[in-house]
Amino acid sequence: MEISAAHARELEKQTERKAALKVECSAAFEGVNRILFEAGCGHGHWLTSYAEENLEQSCVGIDLISWRIRKGLDKRDKRQLQNLHFFKADLGEFLEVLPERIRFDMTVLLFPDPWPKAKHHRRRMVQAGFLDEVARRTDLGGRFCFRSDDLPYYEWTVEHLQAHPEWEIDTAAEWPHEMETYFQELMDGYHSVVAHRV
Ligand SMILES: C[S@@+](CC[C@H](N)C(=O)[O-])C[C@H]1O[C@@H](n2cnc3c(N)ncnc32)[C@H](O)[C@@H]1O
């Protein structure tokens, strides 16, 4: 099937972006085999605070928006945190280029975009394929932590976790670390769910 010139250019840009990200990841993750992963980390408030309290753990945050990542990098540099990494990257592309050996101790999603219209649900970060990929990279007992102010998105996530054979919701689990994110501060309330890899 023939593709348009615009589509071909977009594919070319994507290939270049992934190649550059792969090089960046390889350099940053030399000697690193396990990470705590935050997808859609925004300004990096939560991850910076977590990394400061867990200096032995490599903490990695990604976000699509450059200036949000720059804010995270500023926080990291100010505190001289060697265990904290931020990348400007799309979730799917990051998971594609991340070195195969890297395992996830914990994956965190805080106030991800809810995409409320049904026709946009496929844009939500939580999807069966995403949970498959995170499960593949997570050892038994590893955690998946999700928090949102949006009740339908929270219910969507609970349903996807319940339907997934490798995740089990743990209603007794404590939230791993409390630090108000930029978006959490704007919201009146939120719903949290923690699941374990089984
Ligand atoms: C509502 S904000 C929440 C940010 C932060 N977690 C907080 O609580 O303040 C959602 C973030 O997810 C990022 N995001 C959305 N889709 C993404 C994707 N596919 N890959 C990486 N980041 C994404 C957005 O750029 C945005 O910064």
The ligand as an SDF file (V2000), in Angstrom:
LIG
                    3D

 27 29  0  0  0  0  0  0  0  0999 V2000
   -2.4910   15.7810   33.4260 C   0  0  0  0  0  0  0  0  0  0  0  0
   -0.7510   15.7200   33.2650 S   0  0  0  0  0  0  0  0  0  0  0  0
   -0.1950   15.0570   34.8320 C   0  0  0  0  0  0  0  0  0  0  0  0
    1.2510   15.3450   35.0960 C   0  0  0  0  0  0  0  0  0  0  0  0
    1.7830   14.8600   36.4600 C   0  0  0  0  0  0  0  0  0  0  0  0
    1.7260   13.4140   36.5800 N   0  0  0  0  0  0  0  0  0  0  0  0
    1.0370   15.5210   37.5940 C   0  0  0  0  0  0  0  0  0  0  0  0
    0.2780   14.8180   38.2960 O   0  0  0  0  0  0  0  0  0  0  0  0
    1.2070   16.7360   37.7750 O   0  0  0  0  0  0  0  0  0  0  0  0
   -0.4940   14.3390   32.1830 C   0  0  0  0  0  0  0  0  0  0  0  0
    0.9110   14.3060   31.6090 C   0  0  0  0  0  0  0  0  0  0  0  0
    1.0730   13.1470   30.8110 O   0  0  0  0  0  0  0  0  0  0  0  0
    1.8620   13.4870   29.6820 C   0  0  0  0  0  0  0  0  0  0  0  0
    1.5740   12.5070   28.6150 N   0  0  0  0  0  0  0  0  0  0  0  0
    0.4030   12.3040   27.9800 C   0  0  0  0  0  0  0  0  0  0  0  0
    0.5150   11.3280   27.0700 N   0  0  0  0  0  0  0  0  0  0  0  0
    1.7960   10.8990   27.1190 C   0  0  0  0  0  0  0  0  0  0  0  0
    2.5390    9.9240   26.4010 C   0  0  0  0  0  0  0  0  0  0  0  0
    1.9890    9.1780   25.4460 N   0  0  0  0  0  0  0  0  0  0  0  0
    3.8360    9.7440   26.7170 N   0  0  0  0  0  0  0  0  0  0  0  0
    4.4290   10.4990   27.6790 C   0  0  0  0  0  0  0  0  0  0  0  0
    3.7790   11.4480   28.3930 N   0  0  0  0  0  0  0  0  0  0  0  0
    2.4780   11.6480   28.1160 C   0  0  0  0  0  0  0  0  0  0  0  0
    1.4060   14.8970   29.3400 C   0  0  0  0  0  0  0  0  0  0  0  0
    2.3630   15.5800   28.5720 O   0  0  0  0  0  0  0  0  0  0  0  0
    1.2150   15.5160   30.7250 C   0  0  0  0  0  0  0  0  0  0  0  0
    2.3690   16.1760   31.2040 O   0  0  0  0  0  0  0  0  0  0  0  0
  1  2  1  0
  2  3  1  0
  2 10  1  0
  3  4  1  0
  4  5  1  0
  5  6  1  0
  5  7  1  0
  7  8  2  0
  7  9  1  0
 10 11  1  0
 11 12  1  0
 11 26  1  0
 12 13  1  0
 13 14  1  0
 13 24  1  0
 14 15  1  0
 14 23  1  0
 15 16  2  0
 16 17  1  0
 17 18  1  0
 17 23  2  0
 18 19  1  0
 18 20  2  0
 20 21  1  0
 21 22  2  0
 22 23  1  0
 24 25  1  0
 24 26  1  0
 26 27  1  0
M  CHG  2   2   1   9  -1
M  END
$$$$
